[in-house]
Amino acid sequence: MTRAPGRARRPQVHRGVELHCGMQFEEEARAQGHVAIAGIDEVGRGALCGPVVAGAVVLGDGFDSTDLDDSKRLTRRQRERLADRIRATAGAWATGLAEPDEIDRLNILQASLLAMRRAVEALPERPDALLVDALTIPGVELPQRAIVKGDALSVSIAAASIVAKVTRDALMRELDRQHPGYGLAHNMGYASEDHRAALRRRGPSCIHRRTFHGTQRWLFA
């Protein structure tokens, strides 16, 4: 992976170790005989409202992985540009989501896993191995590798995080038009001060997660 001189991002550091997004895990999977390797990640897990959205991406041979990185480290413009590249030139991609009522019924971890499984099942071609950010997905009968901080280490997981983030942000901007007053178009449903203040004034909407600490009844007393 290359980047223009002077534009390199400072690497993330986790527990004293620098994290570099590259092809190491993909190459290890290929050495084991796997060909269609899908990266899986989710976004929206910590939000107070809206869906959790997962991405699944098989980059495929010849994909230009320049600038792929954890979606949280990219600007909106960078994410959208990279998402366009992934959608146009990756071997396969898909998204899956779990709605707020499913989050309340299942809990956020199980709903995140459900969204991931739906993303894998929505891929136009079945992969033969999965690289997953920090988790393993139950109910998916494929070899899986859970990678802590995977979105900062694996270009496939980074691509999945970018597609998921761009998809969810677009959904939240639409939900802002349907449910104005919470600032969803800029806070994306997370617990910003303006969002929490709006919850105190207005109470939760039908897209708020009622089981989340930040939206429980005590907040509006």
Secondary structure, 3 states (H helix, E strand, C coil): CCCCCCCCCCCEEECCEEECCECHHHHHHHHCCCCCEEEEEEECCCCCECCEEEEEEECCCCCCCCCCCCHHHCCHHHHHHHHHHHHHHCCEEEEEEECHHHHHHHCHHHHHHHHHHHHHHHCCCCCCEEEEECCCCCCCCCCEEEECCHHHCEHHHHHHHHHHHHHHHHHHHHHHHHCCCCCHHHHCCCCCHHHHHHHHHHCCCCCECCCCHHHCHHHHC
